[in-house]
Amino acid sequence: MTVPDLAEVSAELDAKAAQLRAELARLTTPVDSDTTIGFGKRIGDGTTQAIGQMEDASVAQNAQTVLDQVNRARHKLIEGSYGRCDVCDRPIGEARLEFRPWSTTCVDHA
């Protein structure tokens, strides 16, 4: 197993965290207070806007979950346990870490 370049992993995690924070900021921007959402028998702008807000909320929730994983991986880098599963403490597969550097569990416990 190849030992990962921890400085490179750290930079990658930092970049991912910044990207997720920017996405969360965009997705959680409050709706203009002058805007009202109306529901009626026909699909209109209000319905479309409401559906868009529900989709944004779901995407924001997923982004927050990934950000939490990134933050956990960053903490593992600091404590020296990066690359080991949080559940079984076995090494996380190299391919998994390459694909998702913020992985904190092995495939069996994902």
C-alpha positions in Angstrom: 0.0 0.0 0.0 1.3 3.4 -1.0 1.6 6.0 1.8 -0.4 9.1 0.9 1.3 12.5 0.8 -0.4 14.0 3.8 0.3 17.6 2.7 -1.4 16.9 -0.6 -4.3 15.2 1.2 -4.6 18.2 3.5 -4.7 20.6 0.6 -7.3 18.5 -1.1 -9.5 18.4 2.0 -9.1 22.2 2.5 -10.2 22.8 -1.1 -13.2 20.5 -0.8 -14.2 22.1 2.5 -14.0 25.6 0.9 -16.1 24.4 -2.1 -18.7 22.9 0.2 -18.9 26.0 2.4 -19.4 28.2 -0.7 -22.1 25.9 -2.0 -23.9 25.9 1.4 -23.7 29.7 1.6 -25.4 29.9 -1.8 -28.0 27.2 -1.0 -28.9 28.7 2.3 -29.2 32.3 1.3 -32.6 33.6 2.7 -35.4 34.1 0.2 -36.1 37.7 -0.6 -38.7 38.9 2.0 -40.8 40.6 -0.7 -41.3 37.3 -2.4 -44.4 35.2 -1.7 -44.9 31.6 -2.7 -48.5 30.7 -3.7 -49.9 27.4 -4.5 -53.0 26.9 -6.6 -54.5 24.6 -9.1 -52.0 25.4 -11.8 -48.3 25.2 -11.6 -46.9 28.7 -11.6 -43.9 30.6 -10.6 -44.7 30.1 -6.9 -44.9 26.4 -7.2 -41.7 26.2 -9.3 -39.9 28.4 -6.7 -41.1 26.2 -3.8 -40.0 23.0 -5.6 -36.6 24.7 -6.2 -36.3 25.6 -2.6 -37.0 22.0 -1.5 -34.4 20.7 -3.9 -31.9 23.2 -2.6 -32.6 22.1 1.0 -31.9 18.5 0.0 -28.7 19.4 -1.8 -27.6 21.6 1.2 -28.2 18.7 3.6 -26.1 16.4 1.4 -23.3 19.1 1.2 -23.4 19.5 5.0 -23.0 15.7 5.4 -20.0 15.7 3.1 -18.5 18.8 4.9 -18.8 16.9 8.2 -17.0 14.0 6.6 -14.2 16.3 5.3 -13.9 17.9 8.8 -13.6 14.4 10.4 -10.9 13.4 7.8 -9.0 16.6 8.5 -9.1 15.8 12.3 -7.9 12.3 11.6 -4.9 13.8 9.7 -4.1 15.9 12.8 -4.4 13.0 15.2 -2.5 10.6 13.0 -5.3 8.1 12.2 -6.0 9.2 8.6 -6.5 6.2 6.4 -7.9 4.0 9.1 -11.6 3.0 9.5 -13.4 4.8 12.3 -15.4 1.5 13.0 -12.9 -1.4 12.7 -9.6 0.5 12.7 -8.4 -1.4 9.6 -6.8 0.5 6.7 -9.1 2.1 4.2 -8.5 0.9 0.7 -6.1 3.0 -1.3 -8.5 3.3 -4.2 -11.3 4.5 -1.9 -9.0 7.2 -0.4 -7.9 8.3 -3.8 -11.5 8.6 -5.0 -12.8 10.1 -1.7 -10.0 11.5 0.4 -12.6 12.4 3.1 -13.5 8.7 3.6 -13.3 7.8 7.3 -14.6 4.3 7.0 -13.7 1.3 4.9 -16.0 0.0 2.2 -17.5 -2.6 4.6 -18.6 0.1 7.0 -19.6 2.8 4.5 
